[in-house]
Amino acid sequence: MDIKSILFYAAEGSASDFEAQVKQLEKRRLKNVMHSNLNESSEKIDEFWDTKDEKGRNVLFHAAITDNLKNFLFVMKKRQIQKETLHFITDYNKATVLHWATQYNCIKVVRELTQMFEKSENSAEREFLYNLILAKDCESVTPLHIAATKLDTKILRMFIESLRYYPAASKLYLTVQDKRLRTPIHYAACKVNLEAIRILLDQNYGFLPDQRDKTGVIPLMCAVGVNLPQALPVIRLLQKKKPVSMTRQNRDGMTALHIAVAARNLDAVHLLIELECSVDLVDNEQRTPLHYAAEHGYPEIVRFLLSQGARNSTRDNIGATPAHYAAQFSVECLKIIFEESKITEVNDNENRSCLMWAVCSGNIDVINYLIQREDTPKRAARDKHGYTALHLAAMVGNEKVCKILTNQGWSFSERDNHSNTALHLASGRGHTDVLRCLVSSGAHMNDVDEIGRTPIFWACMGGQSHTLHCMIKDLSFEWRTSGPNSRPVSDNYGRTALHAAANAGSSACINVLLNIEQEDNFLSFPLVGWLDINGETALHEACLVGKFDCVLSLLKGGSGINAFGRLGRTPLDCALLPTQGPPNKIIIDHLKSESALTYYELKNAAAILFQRCWRRRKLIRAIRH
């Protein structure tokens, strides 16, 4: 017989079958006594009794979880298991036999275990029973927690009866808490077990109807999250025991009404409102239940809350109304809010409208609904950053929304507070499809921002090498002037796109620009040597930001290693004094290995060289005379 099959017989076999199988297996093991010493034989028998399943449960557990009392008692007798040691016998998760017997509602085994100790008048033995009932697994869950989840409350009543003489019974609620600080009442509420809650609250064990767990959740919050009809009497009971529990908040500031709305438990929402729960309660972010209903897209709850006095004018900590959240997720909820509230449009703290929220989330249905209303949104409406709806669509990279907006009259030439067009924002985030859409619709490719940067610069600043390549090669964005003496396009400070790529630390963009320069071969002067108004190259920028891969790419492209400008610093000076963080030692060592000098060293070397030339010239003149 396979040793694992003993677990099956312990659970499912009759007492006689189990005993027969045990004897048969023991005989088979003992047959080898002649061929092995006694100690080895004893160890093999112990191994047989200690056979465990994948959860660490041996034969005693398997007999218990099937409520096979005869086999359970047989194992205890055969293995001489003392009742006082039962709470030390655990599975891999530290759960005892009583945990599993309670979990499977094994009333006979549980009754036998409790009566084993209750028959004795010895207080020490009762202590062992308390230890067994209150034993904690690896999550600090006790059999009492598990019993509270069972609709059949027989086991729970047994435990309560067994604990009637428990020392400091009035503070039992402090002892019976799992790792999340949840009591059996929390567990009963999660299973909407009305009878179990009544039993626990009616006893003198100190269980509180509004006791908080680690995250501030009370039993009422557990109950309202269960979308079942049997949750309603549980809610009524918990509210009756502690009316103020309806205003209790968890760690996030959510009340029972917030949670009921989030769980789409309309019956619970109806009941809580009937019990005079306020519809204007707010969480830590100042969001009301109406915000939750709108965000989750529950039109029936939105309609009911509005009928009970909820207002769309309530704003959260970013100034968003329920209509803003509805605009993100549910056109049906938005319609209800607009119709019931009789409003046209509202803006948040960023001055963003519902349309802008819909654009950011890509909700096409809401966008079409808002555009087709009588009070259609203004095409030039801007948020506090100067972004129009088209700017936002370009930023999030939604090509379909961009097409809708451009077809509906949104202008390509509108600029934000820094004079950026939608093209600038799309290129900086690498939204190549949006760029194609905007360009094909007529957007100006060479518009500049407030400091003269074209979308090409923004692609470099965003490190978008693929987008940069497509812009130049496929969409014909200008990166250099045309005609003879061609020069790279520069901003108001004389910086080229290569400067921008180096400043952003994008070696990929640097390589794209250098490769395109090599293919075109039109520049009158190498791109790596182009100077800004301070007389500095892209290599200076790369050293200032401490990007070694950019430094290597620029040096490979032929950048002057000792170039300096009006600020009197070489690339090595920039590497020694970066704009942020400590100096990059790898860059410094590499530059020095390539004969790089600081401006001071370069000036001294030039002075020495000049003096040598002057002395030599003076000597030659003396010889001639």
Secondary structure, 3 states (H helix, E strand, C coil): CCCCHHHHHHHHCCHHHHHHHHHHHHHHHHHHHHHCCHHHHHHHHHHHHCCCCCCCCCHHHHHHHCCCHHHHHHHHHHCCCCHHHHHHCECCCCCEHHHHHHHCCCHHHHHHHHHHHHCCCCHHHHHHHHHHHCCCCCCCCCHHHHHCCCCCCHHHHHHHHHCCCCCCHHHHHHHCCCCCCCCHHHHHHHCCCHHHHHHHHHCCCCCCCCCCCCCCCCHHHHHHCCCCCCHHHHHHHHHHHCHHHHHCCCCCCCCHHHHHHHCCCHHHHHHHHHCCCCCCCCCCCCCCHHHHHHHHCCHHHHHHHHHCCCCCCCCCCCCCCHHHHHHHHCHHHHHHHHHHHCCCCCECCCCCEHHHHHHHHCCHHHHHHHHHCCCCCCCCCCCCCCCCHHHHHHHHCCHHHHHHHHHCCCCCCCCCCCCCCHHHHHHHCCCHHHHHHHHHCCCCCCCCCCCCCCHHHHHHHCCCHHHHHHHHHCCCCCCECCCCCECECECCCCCEHHHHHHHHCCHHHHHHHHHHHHHHCCECCCHHHCCCCCCCCHHHHHHHHCCHHHHHHHHHCCCCCCCCCCCCCCHHHHHHCCCCCCCCHHHHHHHHHCCCCCHHHHHHHHHHHHHHHHHHHHHHHHHHC
